[in-house]
Amino acid sequence: MKTYLMTRGTARANDYQFIGDEPADRWWAPVADQVLMEEAELIVAGRDGRLCFLLSGVPSARRDVIGTEVRYTVVVEDVAADLDVARKLLTAGLTDAGRARFGELLDKSFGGTVVDEILGGAARADVPELVGAALRELPGTPAPADGDDGPRSWAGPWEKPDALDTFRRRVERLAAGGDGYAFTTHLLSTLKGAEAANAAVPDDVAVLLVDGTVDRVTELGKAGPGPGPGPGPAPDRRVTLVVGGLVMAAGALIWVLWWIARRLF
């Protein structure tokens, strides 16, 4: 399991950045445009047997120089081997209380002036170990209730328990080796927006709209194959003109013959 932490210091120059190592693979990029990282979002990805989490908007007690609340973004990769950690992260990402508790635990190691000292080079910290310690202190979470994990791709309301349970089961399937994305979004609010997001991502998606108009788990359809071949190239204009001219000439010849016949007979 690999862990990474993004936050900011007090000074304006110490803006949001990863403390220590950065993830080598921005695996969340395919859905990054569909969420608001400044808000409390959760992105889960399953791909090639890997399970990865991103939690943004984890609150800290720290404040920046103008008094704005500082937040954490936590990235945890290769979680599939530890389902207990995956469930803890899922609860922390889906509930306000779980996210607040995670922030409190992170503040134990990164509170006060520690982040400023790390960013300024005055202190060093084993960030993965400290984030891992906070993860281990999160309360355990039971497996979700039995049921299915919805259609291949779907959108649902974040505030409805049925949708939350379906989302949890989708993450369990990703943990078991399934491919796709499951994420919350403060950016999308309509089924049309969710459909557009689904079309932009090649994998299956499960989307929880935090403030949306969708009232139940609703299937999203992937775009089908492109249109088939057209009726073929348009006929050559020169051929059309020649044929048209012959028809007109034939019509004129018939009229002349009819006129001559009337005169003679």
Long-range contacts (C-beta under 8 A, 24 or more apart in sequence): 1-76, 1-77, 1-78, 1-79, 1-81, 1-82, 1-85, 1-132, 2-76, 2-77, 2-78, 2-128, 3-74, 3-75, 3-76, 3-77, 3-127, 3-128, 3-131, 3-132, 3-135, 4-74, 4-75, 4-76, 4-77, 4-127, 4-128, 4-131, 5-72, 5-73, 5-74, 5-75, 5-106, 5-110, 5-127, 5-131, 6-72, 6-73, 6-74, 6-75, 7-60, 7-70, 7-71, 7-72, 7-73, 7-110, 7-115, 8-64, 8-70, 8-115, 9-64, 9-115, 9-116, 9-119, 9-120, 10-62, 10-63, 10-64, 10-65, 10-113, 10-115, 10-116, 11-64, 11-65, 11-116, 12-64, 12-65, 14-115, 14-116, 14-119, 14-120, 16-73, 17-119, 19-110, 19-115, 19-118, 19-119, 19-125, 19-127, 20-118, 20-125, 20-127, 20-128, 21-127, 21-128, 23-75, 23-77, 27-52, 27-77, 28-52, 28-54, 30-181, 30-200, 30-201, 30-202, 30-203, 31-181, 31-183, 31-197, 31-201, 31-205, 33-200, 34-183, 34-185, 34-187, 34-188, 34-197, 34-200, 34-201, 34-207, 35-183, 35-184, 35-185, 35-186, 35-187, 36-185, 36-186, 36-187, 37-73, 38-71, 39-186, 39-210, 40-93, 40-96, 40-99, 40-184, 40-186, 41-183, 41-184, 41-185, 41-186, 42-90, 42-93, 42-94, 42-183, 42-184, 43-181, 43-182, 43-183, 43-184, 44-90, 44-93, 44-171, 44-174, 44-181, 44-182, 44-183, 45-174, 45-180, 45-181, 46-80, 46-173, 46-174, 46-175, 46-177, 46-178, 46-179, 46-180, 46-181, 47-179, 47-203, 48-179, 49-80, 49-177, 50-77, 50-78, 50-80, 51-78, 51-79, 51-80, 51-86, 51-174, 51-175, 52-76, 52-77, 52-78, 52-79, 53-77, 53-79, 53-86, 53-89, 53-90, 53-93, 55-89, 55-92, 55-93, 55-99, 55-102, 57-99, 58-92, 58-99, 58-102, 58-103, 58-106, 59-99, 59-100, 59-103, 60-103, 60-106, 60-107, 60-110, 60-111, 61-103, 61-104, 61-107, 61-111, 62-107, 62-110, 62-111, 62-112, 62-115, 71-103, 72-102, 72-103, 72-106, 72-110, 74-102, 74-106, 74-131, 76-131, 76-135, 79-175, 80-175, 80-176, 80-177, 83-172, 83-175, 84-140, 85-135, 86-171, 86-175, 87-140, 87-141, 87-142, 87-143, 88-135, 88-138, 88-139, 88-140, 88-141, 89-135, 89-138, 90-141, 90-168, 90-171, 91-138, 91-139, 91-141, 92-138, 93-184, 94-158, 94-164, 94-167, 94-168, 94-184, 94-208, 98-138, 98-139, 101-138, 101-139, 102-134, 102-138, 105-133, 105-134, 105-137, 105-138, 106-130, 106-131, 106-134, 108-134, 109-133, 109-134, 143-172, 144-168, 144-169, 144-172, 149-173, 149-206, 150-206, 150-217, 150-219, 151-217, 151-219, 151-220, 152-204, 152-219, 152-222, 153-180, 153-198, 153-204, 153-205, 153-206, 153-219, 153-220, 153-221, 153-222, 154-205, 154-206, 154-207, 154-217, 154-218, 154-219, 154-220, 155-188, 155-191, 155-194, 155-198, 155-207, 155-208, 155-209, 155-212, 155-214, 155-217, 155-218, 155-220, 156-206, 156-207, 156-208, 156-209, 156-214, 156-216, 156-217, 156-218, 157-208, 157-209, 157-212, 157-214, 157-215, 157-216, 158-184, 158-208, 158-209, 158-210, 158-211, 158-212, 160-215, 160-216, 162-216, 162-217, 163-208, 163-216, 163-217, 164-208, 166-206, 166-217, 167-206, 167-208, 170-206, 179-203, 179-204, 180-204, 180-205, 180-206, 181-205, 181-206, 182-206, 182-207, 183-207, 183-208, 184-208, 184-210, 185-209, 185-210, 186-210, 186-211, 188-212, 189-213, 190-214, 191-218, 194-218, 194-220, 195-220, 195-221, 198-222, 199-223
